[in-house]
Amino acid sequence: MNAFLILAYLFFIGSLLGWGLEVLFRKFFSSSNPEHRWINPGFCVGPYIPLYGCGLCILYILATVGEKYGLDTTRQGKALLFLGMAVSMTLIEYIAGILLLKVFRLRLWDYTRLWGNIQGLICPLFSLFWAILGAVYYFFVHPAILDALMWLANNLAFSFVIGFFFGVFTIDVAYSGSLVARMKAYADEHQVVVRVEELRLHIRRARELASMRVHFFLQFQTKRDLSEHLREAQEAIEKIRQRKAS
């Protein structure tokens, strides 16, 4: 089967599964969601996170290469494979985070409170999680992925669904890109970094106070100008910092 179609299929599956994992993590475990609400974790509108789509493609490639060179035949080889998976996923997370931070002045996640973090973008704890996720992928998901690819090879009509997904995804990215541009313009003007989690929470609470429906997918939709929410969220963050410093 064509390598491009395989990677497209893996990106499709990984983006969806990763979104589901993030929804559960933020609902039950995330310290940034103390009220344990259901939150759409992605910046996009739809139920997908591209970072995980890229991650699944990397995990598949590493597992396939590892099997080709016999790393799966010994414990040391498997340990090396899982270490490679953890390092690769950590690098993907760091590259995505640093691009958002340096180019667009956005911070989508923040590990600054965790030990050993680098710029609040990566940390040993989450690298360990990536290693565990890599092991889970290798033992439980990879065999299913191979079966799914075999099924796809025999049912190429399903590629229409993948094409439809990428069509919707492209439109979504264009819409989300317009939001990013507005946030970046505000950040450049005021020389600040926009913390997306705080902005999302501020808009949600503003809608609740106004007795308006809170959108799960259209999380940044607001009748007020987005810059007003950005300013108010930034002021709230500064007040919290000042209280902690005093």
Secondary structure, 3 states (H helix, E strand, C coil): CCHHHHHHHHHHHHHHHHHHHHHHHHHHCCCCCCCCCCCCCCCCCCCCCHHHHHHHHHHHHHHHHHHHCCHHHCHHHHHHHHHHHHHHHHHHHHHHHHHHHHHCCEECCCCCCCCCCECCCECHHHHHHHHHHHHHHHHHHHHHHHHHHHHHHHCHHHHHHHHHHHHHHHHHHHHHHHHHHHHHHHHHHHCCCEEHHHHHHHHHHHHHHCCCCCCCCCCCCCCCCHHHHHHHHHHHHHHHHHHHHC
